[in-house]
Amino acid sequence: MFGKEAVKLITELDMYEDIRPFNEQLLRQVFEEMQMLYEANLVDSNAIQNEGYNALLPSIHFRHTALLRNKRCVLAYLYHRIKRLREMRWELGSILPTEITANLLNAELQWFQNYNKSLATYMKSIGDDHGLNLTVNMSPPKTLYVEVKCLTDFGKLELDDGEVVTLKKNTYHLLPRAMCEPLIRQGILEHHNA
């Protein structure tokens, strides 16, 4: 049955929320099937042109439809990976964790870097002299400061006012929300509800 391998690509996207390693082997199988379908259509098309054998038209149409379906599945797979990367940029910031970057192709890493540059250029172009960081305060804050617990030994963090805070594991701090949100998304800090 044509298209089974292409459907596996889509199923893989549905099964996992994070970005899995690029399934090059399955993609190669889909491309081989597409090449086989194209070559069979080419042979039958030549038979129709040369011999006028019109009984092959339904077969050509069927294979062409399968070819287009495989193409749509491959494009959906690639698009979905890029879409997840874009979402991660807004959630995690400009630096991806190593467990995610290990699952990306060089072309995907290049796309992510270009997206970072484009977003940074845009954020610098709006607002005052310093630009406007669109990735903080994704939802309106109730307070400007938030109490957080440090989950890892992060080291020193310099605040906007120049104060330096040392973030050690299992310590509690009252910090500006704008400074904490990226660290919370990265799993370094967590909200502490007193």
N, C-alpha and C positions, 0 to 999 in steps of 0.2 A: 504494500500500500504506500502510495506516495505521500510525503509530508509528515511521516511519523517522527522523524528526527527533528524536523523544524518545530513541531509541537512540543517536543521535549525541551527545547530552548525556552519556550514560553512557560512551560510548567516549572522549570527551574526558577524563573523569576518569581512565580507565585509562591513557591515553597519557602523561600528565604527572604527576610526583610533586608538583610545587609547585602553588600556586594560580594558575591562569591568569586572564586578564581575564574578568569575568562575561560570558557569551555571551547578551546580551540579545536579539540578532536571532534566534538559534535558539530561544530560549525563547518569543519572540513568535510564531514560526511554529508551535510546539507548541500554544500557547494558541489560535491561530486555527483550527488543526485540531480542537482540542477543542470550540470554539464551533460549528464546522460540524457535528461529530458530534452535539452536543447538539440543535442546531436540526433536523437530519434526524430524530432520534429523536422530537422533539416533534411534528413534522408527522405521522410515522407513528403515534405514539401517539394523536393526535387522530383519525386515520383509523380506527384500531381502535375507539376509543370511539364515534365517530359512526356509522360504517358497519359495524362488526363485521367488518372485513377482517383476519382472523387470520393470513393468509399473510405478513404483515409482521413477525410476532413474531421469526423467526430473524434478520432484518436488524437489528431493534432490539437484540436480544441481542448480536449481533456488534459493532455500533457501541458499545454500552455497555461491552463488554469492552475494546475498543480505547481508549475514553475512560478507563477505570480504569487501563489499562496506562500511558497517557501521564501520568496523574496520579502513579502510582507512580514513574515515571522522573523527573519534575520534582521530586518530594519527595526522591528519592534524591540528585539533583544538589545541591539546596540543603542537605540534611543533610550530605553529604560535604564540602562547602565549610566548613561550620561545624565539623565534626569536625576537619578539617585545621587550622583556626584555633585550636581548643582545643589540639591537639598542639603547634602552634608556640608557644603561650603557655608551655607547660612546657619546650620546647626552647630558645627564644630569649629568653624573659623578657617583660616587660610592654611593651616597645617593639619594634614590628615594623620591619624594614628598609623603606625607601621603595619598593623594587622589588616588595614584597609588598602594601603599602598602596595602591599605584597600581592594583592589580588588584581591589580590593575595592569593594563598594557602600557607600553611607553606612550602610545598615541593618546590614551586616556589621561595619563599623567600630564602630558603636554597640554591637552585641552584644559585640564584643571588649572594649570599654571597660567594659561592665557585668560581663563575666566577670572582668576584672582587679579591679574593685572588690569583687566577691563573694569572689574568692580572697584578696585582701588582708584583707578583713574576717575571713574564717575563720582565716587564718594569725595575725592579731593576737589572736584569741580563744583560741588554744591556747598552751600553753607558759607561760613566766614572764611578767614584766612587758613584755618586748620582743616576745613572740610567738615563733612558730617558722616559719622560712622553709622551706617544703616543696619549693621548686624547686632547692635546692642539695643536693649529695651524693645524686644520684638513684641512684647505686650506692655501696656502702660504700667509703670511701677506704682505701688501703693505708698512705698516709702523710698527714700533715697539710699538708705543704708539697710543692710541685711546681715543677720547673724548666720555665720557659716561654720561648718566643721571641716577641717582639712583631712582628707582621706589618704594622702600620700605625702612623703617628704618632698615638697616642691622646691624649697629654697626661698630666696628673697624675691619679694614682689614690691616694686616701687609704685606708689600711688600717684595720682595726678598732682597732689600738692607737694610731692617730693619725699614724703614719709616712706620709709622702707619697713616692710612687715615680713617677718620670717615665717613661712608656712611649713610647719612640722606636722607630722601625722598625729591625729587625735587632739589637735588644738582648736580652740574656738576663737573667732575674730568677728568684729563688727566692721564691715567693709562697704565701700560704695557699691551699689548694685551693678553699675555699669562695668566695674572691674571684675565682679564675681561671675557674671553670666557666662562669659566664654569658658572660665575655669570650671564652672558647674557642668556645662555641656561636655567638657572633656573628661569629667569624672575625677577631677582633682579636689574639688570642694563639693559639699552638699549643704542644702538649706538646713539650718538647725531650728526646729520649732520648740521654743521654750515652754 
